[in-house]
Amino acid sequence: YDAAYGVVFVGARGLERQSGAVYAIHAGTFTIAQTYRNKDAWHPTGIVSYRDMLYVADQTCNCINTFDITSGAYLKTIVTNIPIAEHIMLSEC
């Protein structure tokens, strides 16, 4: 939950070569406020927000991608070659 934006981030795995996504769900209305996608990421696993950025670990590309929280724009991949991204937990502290 990100109190500054009033949303909960939920990851969804992609199917049959479709990219996965992370959805920002508005905590009050339960509607999708924003969608975050990277064409090379199919299975988001660890998700954390910090300031205006969303960090998403992905177990398909074994990487951590960053997104602009407000616009949903993919910014860049900051870490690659994580041995087992499925077991990673991201935290702001």
Protein Blocks (a to p, Z undefined) as FASTA:
>chain_A
ZZknopacdddddeehiacddddddfklopafbdcddfkbcbdfbdcdehjbccdddfkl
opaddddfklopafbdcbghifblmlpccdfZZ
